[in-house]
Amino acid sequence: MKNNVVLFDGVCSFCNSSVMFLIKRDHSEFLSFASLQSSYGQKLLEEFNLPKDDFDSFIYITNGKVYSKSTATLKIARKLSFPYNLLYGLMLIPIPIRDKVYSIIARNRYRWFRKKTSCEIPPEHIRKRFLDDKSE
C-alpha cells in the first residue's frame, strides 16, 4: 500500500481546489491522492474500517495511521514548505474546537463552493500523483 495518501471528496470544488493547492506546494511529491469515491479510495476506507459513504473529511494515511478532519489537514500542512508548515502550530488548539470549525466548513462546502457532477480528471503532468487500483 502507498504511504502519505490524501483521500478527498472528488465532487467537491473546494476539496479539488485544496488538492491542487497541495500539489503546487508539495515540491518533493511526497503526497499521493485518491478521491473517496474512487475504487482505490473505497478500498482504503474498507481496509481501515472507515465509513465508505461519509465524504465530509480529508483522510490522511501515513505510516499505517489514519488521520481525519483538522488533524489530517494540519499533518498534511506540516509536510509542506515554509510558510505553510507553520499551520501545524494550530495543533495546540484542542481537537474539539478545531474539528468544530472544520465541520462547519465541511457541512457547507457544496453550498459555498459548488458541487461537481463527477470527479475531475487531473492534467496529464500531475495524473501520476493520483492513485487507482493499478498503483499498488
DSSP file with accessible surface (Angstrom, degrees, kcal/mol):
  #  RESIDUE AA STRUCTURE BP1 BP2  ACC     N-H-->O    O-->H-N    N-H-->O    O-->H-N    TCO  KAPPA ALPHA  PHI   PSI    X-CA   Y-CA   Z-CA
    1    1 A M              0   0  100      0, 0.0   135,-0.0     0, 0.0     2,-0.0   0.000 360.0 360.0 360.0 145.3    0.0    0.0    0.0
    2    2 A K        -     0   0   86      1,-0.1     2,-0.3    60,-0.0     3,-0.2  -0.302 360.0-138.1 -68.1 155.9    1.1    3.5   -0.7
    3    3 A N  S    S+     0   0   61      1,-0.2    59,-0.2    27,-0.1    29,-0.1  -0.799  76.8  31.0-113.0 158.1    2.1    5.8    2.1
    4    4 A N  S    S+     0   0   18     57,-0.7    28,-2.2    -2,-0.3     2,-0.4   0.952  79.0 169.4  60.2  53.1    1.2    9.5    2.6
    5    5 A V  E     -aB  32  61A   0     56,-2.1    56,-2.7    -3,-0.2     2,-0.6  -0.830  25.0-155.9-101.2 132.3   -2.1    9.2    0.8
    6    6 A V  E     -aB  33  60A   0     26,-2.8    28,-2.0    -2,-0.4     2,-0.4  -0.943   7.2-162.1-106.6 119.3   -4.7   12.0    0.9
    7    7 A L  E     +aB  34  59A   0     52,-3.1    52,-2.2    -2,-0.6     2,-0.3  -0.880  19.2 171.8 -99.8 135.5   -8.3   10.9    0.4
    8    8 A F  E     -a   35   0A   7     26,-1.6    28,-3.3    -2,-0.4     2,-0.8  -0.934  43.8 -89.6-142.5 161.1  -10.7   13.7   -0.6
    9    9 A D    >   -     0   0    2     -2,-0.3     3,-1.3    26,-0.2     7,-0.2  -0.626  36.6-158.6 -74.4 110.2  -14.2   14.3   -1.8
   10   10 A G  T 3  S+     0   0    0     -2,-0.8   110,-0.8     1,-0.3    -1,-0.2   0.634  86.5  49.3 -70.9 -15.2  -13.8   14.1   -5.6
   11   11 A V  T 3  S+     0   0   20    108,-0.2   105,-4.0   106,-0.1     2,-0.6   0.395  87.0  99.9-104.3   4.6  -17.0   16.0   -6.4
   12   12 A C  B <>  -E  115   0B   0     -3,-1.3     4,-2.6   103,-0.2     5,-0.2  -0.802  60.1-155.2 -93.7 119.9  -16.4   18.9   -4.0
   13   13 A S  H  > S+     0   0    8    101,-1.5     4,-2.5    -2,-0.6     5,-0.2   0.901  96.8  50.1 -59.8 -42.4  -15.0   22.0   -5.8
   14   14 A F  H  > S+     0   0   75    100,-0.5     4,-2.3    95,-0.2    -1,-0.2   0.923 111.3  48.6 -62.7 -42.7  -13.3   23.2   -2.5
   15   15 A C  H  > S+     0   0   12      2,-0.2     4,-2.3     1,-0.2    -2,-0.2   0.917 111.8  48.7 -64.7 -43.7  -11.7   19.8   -2.0
   16   16 A N  H  X S+     0   0   14     -4,-2.6     4,-2.3     1,-0.2    -1,-0.2   0.906 111.7  49.5 -62.8 -41.3  -10.4   19.7   -5.5
   17   17 A S  H  X S+     0   0   77     -4,-2.5     4,-2.3    -5,-0.2    -1,-0.2   0.889 109.6  52.4 -64.0 -38.0   -9.0   23.2   -5.2
   18   18 A S  H  X S+     0   0   28     -4,-2.3     4,-2.4     2,-0.2    -2,-0.2   0.903 108.2  50.6 -64.5 -40.5   -7.4   22.2   -1.9
   19   19 A V  H  X S+     0   0    1     -4,-2.3     4,-2.8     2,-0.2    -2,-0.2   0.931 110.5  48.8 -63.3 -43.9   -5.7   19.2   -3.6
   20   20 A M  H  X S+     0   0   45     -4,-2.3     4,-2.3     1,-0.2    -2,-0.2   0.898 109.2  53.7 -63.7 -37.3   -4.4   21.4   -6.4
   21   21 A F  H  X S+     0   0   81     -4,-2.3     4,-1.0     1,-0.2    -1,-0.2   0.935 111.1  46.2 -58.7 -46.9   -3.1   23.8   -3.7
   22   22 A L  H >X S+     0   0   13     -4,-2.4     4,-1.3     1,-0.2     3,-0.7   0.921 110.1  52.6 -63.8 -44.5   -1.3   20.9   -2.1
   23   23 A I  H >< S+     0   0   15     -4,-2.8     3,-0.5     1,-0.3    -1,-0.2   0.921 107.9  51.2 -59.6 -42.3    0.2   19.6   -5.3
   24   24 A K  H 3< S+     0   0  138     -4,-2.3    -1,-0.3     1,-0.2    -2,-0.2   0.755 117.9  38.9 -67.4 -22.7    1.6   23.0   -6.2
   25   25 A R  H << S+     0   0   62     -4,-1.0     2,-1.2    -3,-0.7    56,-0.8   0.472  94.0  83.8-108.2  -4.4    3.3   23.3   -2.8
   26   26 A D    X<  +     0   0    4     -4,-1.3     3,-1.9    -3,-0.5    -1,-0.1  -0.616  52.6 167.4 -97.4  73.7    4.4   19.7   -2.4
   27   27 A H  T 3  S+     0   0  147     -2,-1.2    -1,-0.2     1,-0.3    53,-0.1   0.778  72.5  54.5 -64.4 -27.0    7.6   20.1   -4.4
   28   28 A S  T 3  S-     0   0   94     -3,-0.2    -1,-0.3     1,-0.0    -2,-0.1   0.475 106.2-126.9 -85.4  -0.1    9.1   16.8   -3.3
   29   29 A E    <   +     0   0  100     -3,-1.9    -2,-0.1    -6,-0.2    -6,-0.1   0.888  58.0 150.1  54.3  43.0    5.9   15.0   -4.5
   30   30 A F        +     0   0   70     49,-0.1     2,-0.3     2,-0.0    -1,-0.1   0.833  49.2  68.9 -71.0 -35.8    5.6   13.4   -1.0
   31   31 A L        -     0   0    0     -9,-0.1     2,-0.3    -5,-0.1   -26,-0.2  -0.645  60.1-165.2 -94.3 145.4    1.8   13.1   -1.2
   32   32 A S  E     -a    5   0A  16    -28,-2.2   -26,-2.8    -2,-0.3     2,-0.3  -0.870  14.9-147.1-119.3 160.5   -0.4   10.9   -3.3
   33   33 A F  E     +ac   6 130A   0     96,-2.8    98,-3.3    -2,-0.3     2,-0.3  -0.932  21.2 168.3-134.5 148.8   -4.1   11.5   -3.8
   34   34 A A  E     -a    7   0A   2    -28,-2.0   -26,-1.6    -2,-0.3     2,-0.2  -0.959  35.5-115.1-153.2 142.5   -7.3    9.5   -4.4
   35   35 A S  E >   -a    8   0A  13     -2,-0.3     3,-0.9    96,-0.2     6,-0.5  -0.500  22.7-125.9 -76.1 149.3  -10.9   10.5   -4.2
   36   36 A L  T 3  S+     0   0    1    -28,-3.3   -27,-0.1     1,-0.2    -1,-0.1   0.805 111.3  54.7 -61.2 -28.9  -13.0    9.0   -1.5
   37   37 A Q  T 3  S+     0   0   56    -29,-0.4    -1,-0.2     4,-0.1   -28,-0.1   0.653  88.3  98.7 -81.6 -17.3  -15.5    7.9   -4.2
   38   38 A S  S <> S-     0   0   32     -3,-0.9     4,-3.0     1,-0.1     5,-0.2  -0.250  86.3-114.2 -69.9 160.7  -12.8    6.0   -6.3
   39   39 A S  H  > S+     0   0   70      1,-0.2     4,-2.2     2,-0.2     5,-0.1   0.897 119.7  50.4 -62.0 -36.5  -12.4    2.3   -6.1
   40   40 A Y  H  > S+     0   0    0      2,-0.2     4,-2.2     1,-0.2    -1,-0.2   0.937 111.6  47.1 -67.1 -45.3   -8.9    2.8   -4.6
   41   41 A G  H  > S+     0   0    0     -6,-0.5     4,-2.5     1,-0.2    -2,-0.2   0.924 112.4  50.0 -60.9 -43.2  -10.3    5.3   -2.0
   42   42 A Q  H  X S+     0   0   41     -4,-3.0     4,-2.4     1,-0.2    -1,-0.2   0.892 108.6  53.1 -63.0 -38.3  -13.1    2.9   -1.2
   43   43 A K  H  X S+     0   0   71     -4,-2.2     4,-2.6    -5,-0.2    -1,-0.2   0.913 110.2  47.2 -64.0 -41.6  -10.6    0.0   -0.8
   44   44 A L  H  X S+     0   0    1     -4,-2.2     4,-2.0     2,-0.2    -2,-0.2   0.901 110.2  52.5 -67.2 -40.9   -8.5    2.1    1.6
   45   45 A L  H  <>S+     0   0    3     -4,-2.5     5,-3.3     1,-0.2    -2,-0.2   0.929 112.5  45.7 -59.5 -42.9  -11.6    3.1    3.6
   46   46 A E  H ><5S+     0   0  115     -4,-2.4     3,-1.7     3,-0.2    -2,-0.2   0.925 109.4  54.7 -65.4 -43.9  -12.6   -0.6    3.9
   47   47 A E  H 3<5S+     0   0   99     -4,-2.6    -1,-0.2     1,-0.3    -2,-0.2   0.856 114.4  40.4 -58.8 -35.8   -9.1   -1.6    4.8
   48   48 A F  T 3<5S-     0   0   48     -4,-2.0    -1,-0.3    -5,-0.1    -2,-0.2   0.216 114.0-115.5-100.3  15.4   -9.0    0.9    7.7
   49   49 A N  T < 5 +     0   0  151     -3,-1.7    -3,-0.2     1,-0.2    -2,-0.1   0.877  64.6 148.4  53.8  44.0  -12.7    0.2    8.8
   50   50 A L      < -     0   0   48     -5,-3.3    -1,-0.2    -6,-0.2    -2,-0.1  -0.773  59.0 -86.0-104.6 152.9  -13.8    3.7    7.9
   51   51 A P        -     0   0   75      0, 0.0     3,-0.4     0, 0.0    -1,-0.1  -0.332  32.1-152.5 -57.9 135.2  -17.3    4.6    6.6
   52   52 A K  S    S+     0   0   83      1,-0.2    -6,-0.1    -7,-0.1    -7,-0.1   0.432  89.9  44.9 -91.9   1.4  -17.4    4.2    2.9
   53   53 A D  S    S+     0   0  132      1,-0.0     2,-0.7   -11,-0.0    -1,-0.2   0.210  85.2  96.6-128.9  14.2  -20.2    6.7    2.3
   54   54 A D        +     0   0   85     -3,-0.4     3,-0.2     1,-0.1    -1,-0.0  -0.903  37.8 167.3-109.0 106.1  -19.1    9.6    4.5
   55   55 A F        +     0   0   47     -2,-0.7   -46,-0.2     1,-0.2    -1,-0.1   0.035  41.9 108.6-108.0  25.8  -17.2   12.2    2.4
   56   56 A D  S    S+     0   0   76    -48,-0.1     2,-0.3     2,-0.0    -1,-0.2   0.252  73.2  51.9 -87.9  13.3  -17.1   15.1    4.9
   57   57 A S  S    S-     0   0   16     -3,-0.2     2,-0.2    49,-0.1    13,-0.0  -0.997  75.5-119.8-150.5 143.4  -13.4   14.9    5.7
   58   58 A F        -     0   0   17     -2,-0.3    11,-1.0   -50,-0.1     2,-0.4  -0.581  34.9-152.2 -65.2 143.7  -10.0   14.8    4.2
   59   59 A I  E     -BD   7  68A  16    -52,-2.2   -52,-3.1    -2,-0.2     2,-0.5  -0.988   8.4-164.6-121.0 133.1   -8.4   11.5    5.3
   60   60 A Y  E     -BD   6  67A   1      7,-2.9     7,-2.6    -2,-0.4     2,-0.5  -0.983   1.9-167.8-121.0 123.2   -4.6   11.3    5.6
   61   61 A I  E     +BD   5  66A   1    -56,-2.7   -56,-2.1    -2,-0.5   -57,-0.7  -0.952  18.9 155.1-113.7 121.8   -2.9    7.9    5.7
   62   62 A T  E >   - D   0  65A  13      3,-2.3     3,-2.5    -2,-0.5   -59,-0.1  -0.988  65.5  -5.9-148.3 135.3    0.7    7.7    6.7
   63   63 A N  T 3  S-     0   0  124     -2,-0.3     3,-0.1     1,-0.3   -60,-0.1   0.849 128.1 -55.6  50.1  39.9    2.8    5.0    8.3
   64   64 A G  T 3  S+     0   0   50      1,-0.2     2,-0.3     0, 0.0    -1,-0.3   0.532 114.6 115.6  75.7   4.5   -0.3    2.8    8.8
   65   65 A K  E <   -D   62   0A 125     -3,-2.5    -3,-2.3     2,-0.0     2,-0.5  -0.853  54.7-144.9-108.8 147.9   -2.1    5.6   10.8
   66   66 A V  E     -D   61   0A  46     -2,-0.3     2,-0.4    -5,-0.2    -5,-0.2  -0.929  15.2-176.3-114.6 130.5   -5.3    7.3    9.7
   67   67 A Y  E     -D   60   0A  50     -7,-2.6    -7,-2.9    -2,-0.5     2,-0.3  -0.948   6.1-176.1-122.6 147.0   -6.0   11.0   10.4
   68   68 A S  E >>  +D   59   0A  54     -2,-0.4     4,-1.4    -9,-0.2     3,-0.9  -0.845  43.5   0.3-136.4 171.6   -9.2   12.9    9.6
   69   69 A K  H 3> S-     0   0   67    -11,-1.0     4,-2.1    -2,-0.3     5,-0.2  -0.122 125.1  -8.4  51.5-134.4  -10.7   16.3    9.8
   70   70 A S  H 3> S+     0   0   10      1,-0.2     4,-2.7     2,-0.2    -1,-0.2   0.860 135.8  56.2 -65.5 -34.0   -8.5   19.1   11.2
   71   71 A T  H <> S+     0   0   20     -3,-0.9     4,-2.6     2,-0.2    -1,-0.2   0.929 108.3  47.8 -64.8 -41.9   -5.8   16.7   12.3
   72   72 A A  H  X S+     0   0    0     -4,-1.4     4,-2.3   -14,-0.2    -2,-0.2   0.944 112.4  49.9 -60.4 -46.7   -5.4   15.3    8.8
   73   73 A T  H  X S+     0   0   55     -4,-2.1     4,-2.4     1,-0.2    -2,-0.2   0.915 114.0  43.7 -59.5 -44.8   -5.3   18.8    7.4
   74   74 A L  H  X S+     0   0   14     -4,-2.7     4,-2.0     2,-0.2    -1,-0.2   0.869 111.1  53.5 -73.9 -34.5   -2.6   20.0    9.8
   75   75 A K  H  X S+     0   0   43     -4,-2.6     4,-0.6    -5,-0.2    -1,-0.2   0.894 111.8  47.2 -64.8 -37.5   -0.5   16.8    9.5
   76   76 A I  H >< S+     0   0    3     -4,-2.3     3,-1.4    -5,-0.2     4,-0.4   0.934 109.0  53.6 -66.3 -45.8   -0.5   17.4    5.7
   77   77 A A  H >< S+     0   0    8     -4,-2.4     3,-1.7     1,-0.3    -2,-0.2   0.870  99.2  63.7 -57.9 -35.4    0.4   21.1    6.2
   78   78 A R  H 3< S+     0   0  132     -4,-2.0    -1,-0.3     1,-0.3    -2,-0.2   0.801  98.9  55.0 -59.7 -28.4    3.4   20.1    8.3
   79   79 A K  T << S+     0   0   96     -3,-1.4    -1,-0.3    -4,-0.6    -2,-0.2   0.573  93.8  89.4 -82.4 -10.8    4.8   18.3    5.2
   80   80 A L  S <  S-     0   0   10     -3,-1.7   -54,-0.1    -4,-0.4     5,-0.1  -0.354  84.4 -97.2 -83.5 168.8    4.7   21.5    3.1
   81   81 A S    >>  -     0   0   51    -56,-0.8     4,-1.0     1,-0.2     3,-1.0  -0.273  64.9 -37.1 -79.7 169.1    7.3   24.1    2.7
   82   82 A F  T 34 S+     0   0  147      1,-0.3    -1,-0.2     2,-0.2     0, 0.0  -0.362 121.7  19.5 -59.5 139.3    7.5   27.4    4.6
   83   83 A P  T >4 S+     0   0   64      0, 0.0     3,-1.5     0, 0.0     4,-0.3  -0.986 121.5  56.5 -94.3  -1.5    5.3   29.2    5.5
   84   84 A Y  G X4 S+     0   0   71     -3,-1.0     3,-1.6     1,-0.3     4,-0.3   0.823  97.5  64.5 -65.2 -30.4    2.5   26.6    5.1
   85   85 A N  G >< S+     0   0   55     -4,-1.0     3,-1.5     1,-0.3    -1,-0.3   0.748  87.2  72.5 -65.6 -19.1    4.2   24.2    7.6
   86   86 A L  G X  S+     0   0  111     -3,-1.5     3,-1.9     1,-0.3    -1,-0.3   0.750  78.3  76.4 -67.0 -20.7    3.7   26.8   10.3
   87   87 A L  G X  S+     0   0   85     -3,-1.6     3,-2.4    -4,-0.3    -1,-0.3   0.767  75.3  78.4 -60.9 -22.2    0.0   25.9   10.3
   88   88 A Y  G X  S+     0   0   56     -3,-1.5     3,-2.4     1,-0.3    -1,-0.3   0.795  75.9  75.0 -58.2 -25.2    1.0   22.8   12.2
   89   89 A G  G X  S+     0   0   43     -3,-1.9     3,-1.9     1,-0.3    -1,-0.3   0.749  76.9  75.9 -58.9 -21.4    1.2   25.1   15.2
   90   90 A L  G X  S+     0   0   80     -3,-2.4     3,-1.9     1,-0.3    -1,-0.3   0.635  70.6  85.7 -68.0  -9.2   -2.6   25.1   15.2
   91   91 A M  G <  S+     0   0   49     -3,-2.4    -1,-0.3     1,-0.3    -2,-0.2   0.723  74.5  72.6 -61.6 -19.0   -2.4   21.5   16.7
   92   92 A L  G <  S+     0   0  161     -3,-1.9    -1,-0.3    -4,-0.2    -2,-0.2   0.738  78.2  89.2 -68.4 -21.9   -2.1   23.3   20.0
   93   93 A I  S <  S-     0   0   65     -3,-1.9     5,-0.1    -4,-0.2    -3,-0.0  -0.605  98.0 -99.3 -73.9 133.9   -5.8   24.1   19.7
   94   94 A P    >>  -     0   0   76      0, 0.0     4,-2.3     0, 0.0     3,-0.7  -0.221  28.9-118.7 -57.4 142.7   -7.9   21.3   21.3
   95   95 A I  H 3> S+     0   0   87      1,-0.2     4,-3.4     2,-0.2     5,-0.3   0.866 110.1  57.8 -52.0 -45.0   -9.3   18.8   18.8
   96   96 A P  H 3> S+     0   0   99      0, 0.0     4,-1.4     0, 0.0    -1,-0.2   0.898 111.0  43.4 -58.6 -35.3  -13.0   19.5   19.6
   97   97 A I  H <> S+     0   0  100     -3,-0.7     4,-1.8     2,-0.2    -2,-0.2   0.944 116.5  46.2 -72.5 -48.7  -12.5   23.2   18.8
   98   98 A R  H  X S+     0   0   21     -4,-2.3     4,-2.4     1,-0.2    -3,-0.2   0.930 114.6  47.5 -58.0 -46.8  -10.5   22.5   15.6
   99   99 A D  H  X S+     0   0   32     -4,-3.4     4,-2.8    -5,-0.2    -1,-0.2   0.796 105.5  59.2 -70.4 -26.8  -12.9   19.9   14.4
  100  100 A K  H  X S+     0   0  129     -4,-1.4     4,-1.8    -5,-0.3    -1,-0.2   0.948 109.9  42.9 -64.2 -46.4  -16.0   22.1   15.1
  101  101 A V  H  X S+     0   0   85     -4,-1.8     4,-1.9     2,-0.2    -2,-0.2   0.935 114.7  50.9 -63.5 -45.3  -14.6   24.7   12.7
  102  102 A Y  H  X S+     0   0   42     -4,-2.4     4,-2.9     1,-0.2    -2,-0.2   0.928 109.5  51.0 -57.4 -45.5  -13.6   22.0   10.2
  103  103 A S  H  X S+     0   0   28     -4,-2.8     4,-2.8     1,-0.2    -1,-0.2   0.847 105.5  55.0 -65.5 -34.9  -17.1   20.5   10.4
  104  104 A I  H  X S+     0   0   66     -4,-1.8     4,-1.3     2,-0.2    -1,-0.2   0.942 112.6  43.0 -62.4 -45.8  -18.8   23.9    9.7
  105  105 A I  H  X S+     0   0   64     -4,-1.9     4,-0.8     1,-0.2     3,-0.3   0.947 115.4  49.3 -64.8 -45.9  -16.8   24.3    6.5
  106  106 A A  H >< S+     0   0    9     -4,-2.9     3,-0.7     1,-0.2     4,-0.4   0.907 109.3  51.8 -61.1 -42.1  -17.3   20.6    5.5
  107  107 A R  H 3< S+     0   0  148     -4,-2.8    -1,-0.2     1,-0.2    -2,-0.2   0.823 119.9  34.8 -66.1 -28.7  -21.1   20.9    6.1
  108  108 A N  H 3X S+     0   0   17     -4,-1.3     4,-2.8    -3,-0.3     5,-0.3   0.372  84.9 106.0-106.8   4.3  -21.4   24.0    3.9
  109  109 A R  H <X S+     0   0   10     -4,-0.8     4,-2.5    -3,-0.7     5,-0.2   0.849  81.2  47.5 -61.2 -37.4  -18.8   23.2    1.3
  110  110 A Y  H  > S+     0   0   70     -4,-0.4     4,-1.6     2,-0.2    -1,-0.2   0.906 115.5  45.7 -70.3 -38.2  -21.2   22.4   -1.5
  111  111 A R  H  4 S+     0   0  183     -4,-0.2    -2,-0.2     1,-0.2    -1,-0.2   0.911 122.3  35.8 -70.1 -42.1  -23.3   25.5   -0.8
  112  112 A W  H  < S+     0   0  132     -4,-2.8    -2,-0.2    -7,-0.2    -1,-0.2   0.824 135.1  20.5 -80.6 -34.2  -20.3   27.8   -0.6
  113  113 A F  H  < S-     0   0   76     -4,-2.5    -3,-0.2    -5,-0.3    -2,-0.2   0.350 105.6-114.4-121.9   2.3  -18.0   26.3   -3.2
  114  114 A R     <  -     0   0  168     -4,-1.6  -101,-1.5    -5,-0.2  -100,-0.5   0.201  20.7-105.8  80.9 160.9  -20.3   24.2   -5.5
  115  115 A K  B     -E   12   0B 125   -103,-0.2  -103,-0.2  -102,-0.1     2,-0.2  -0.974  26.1-135.1-122.7 136.4  -20.5   20.5   -6.1
  116  116 A K        -     0   0   50   -105,-4.0     3,-0.1    -2,-0.4  -105,-0.0  -0.537  12.8-131.8 -85.8 157.9  -19.2   18.9   -9.3
  117  117 A T  S    S+     0   0  149     -2,-0.2     2,-0.3     1,-0.1    -1,-0.1   0.654  88.1   7.2 -84.0 -14.5  -21.3   16.3  -11.1
  118  118 A S  S    S-     0   0   75   -108,-0.1     2,-0.2  -107,-0.1    -1,-0.1  -0.971  93.7 -75.9-155.7 167.9  -18.3   14.0  -11.4
  119  119 A C        -     0   0   51     -2,-0.3     2,-0.2     1,-0.1  -108,-0.2  -0.477  53.4-116.0 -68.8 139.4  -14.7   13.6  -10.2
  120  120 A E        -     0   0   87   -110,-0.8    -1,-0.1    -2,-0.2    -4,-0.0  -0.544  17.5-131.6 -78.7 138.5  -12.3   15.9  -12.0
  121  121 A I        -     0   0  130     -2,-0.2     3,-0.1     1,-0.0     6,-0.1  -0.809  29.0-129.8 -89.4 121.8   -9.6   14.3  -14.2
  122  122 A P        -     0   0   15      0, 0.0     5,-0.1     0, 0.0    -1,-0.0  -0.297  31.6 -85.2 -70.6 158.4   -6.3   16.0  -13.3
  123  123 A P    >>  -     0   0   58      0, 0.0     3,-1.7     0, 0.0     4,-1.1  -0.215  44.4-106.6 -58.8 153.1   -4.0   17.4  -16.0
  124  124 A E  H >> S+     0   0  140      1,-0.3     3,-0.7     2,-0.2     4,-0.5   0.853 114.9  60.2 -51.6 -43.5   -1.6   14.8  -17.5
  125  125 A H  H 34 S+     0   0  145      1,-0.2    -1,-0.3     2,-0.1     3,-0.0   0.684 116.0  32.2 -68.4 -14.9    1.5   16.2  -15.8
  126  126 A I  H X4 S+     0   0   12     -3,-1.7     3,-2.1     2,-0.1     4,-0.3   0.448  88.9  97.8-116.7  -0.1    0.1   15.5  -12.3
  127  127 A R  H X< S+     0   0  100     -4,-1.1     3,-2.0    -3,-0.7    -2,-0.1   0.825  73.7  67.8 -58.3 -31.2   -2.0   12.4  -13.0
  128  128 A K  T 3< S+     0   0  148     -4,-0.5    -1,-0.3     1,-0.3    -2,-0.1   0.731  91.6  62.3 -63.6 -18.1    0.8   10.2  -11.7
  129  129 A R  T <  S+     0   0   14     -3,-2.1   -96,-2.8   -97,-0.1     2,-0.5   0.568  88.6  85.3 -82.6  -9.3    0.1   11.6   -8.2
  130  130 A F  B <  S-c   33   0A  40     -3,-2.0     2,-0.2    -4,-0.3   -96,-0.2  -0.829  74.6-139.0 -99.7 131.6   -3.4   10.2   -8.2
  131  131 A L        +     0   0   12    -98,-3.3     2,-0.3    -2,-0.5   -96,-0.2  -0.584  26.0 165.2 -93.2 148.0   -3.8    6.6   -7.2
  132  132 A D    >   -     0   0   67     -2,-0.2     3,-2.3   -92,-0.1     4,-0.3  -0.819  58.5 -75.6-142.2-174.7   -6.0    3.9   -8.6
  133  133 A D  G >  S+     0   0   76      1,-0.3     3,-0.6    -2,-0.3    -2,-0.0   0.745 129.0  56.6 -61.5 -20.7   -6.2    0.1   -8.3
  134  134 A K  G 3  S+     0   0  174      1,-0.2    -1,-0.3     0, 0.0    -3,-0.0   0.501  88.4  80.3 -86.3  -4.0   -3.1   -0.3  -10.5
  135  135 A S  G <         0   0   34     -3,-2.3    -1,-0.2  -133,-0.0    -2,-0.1   0.579 360.0 360.0 -80.5 -11.5   -1.0    1.9   -8.2
  136  136 A E    <         0   0  123     -3,-0.6    -3,-0.0    -4,-0.3     0, 0.0  -0.276 360.0 360.0 -71.0 360.0   -0.1   -0.7   -5.6
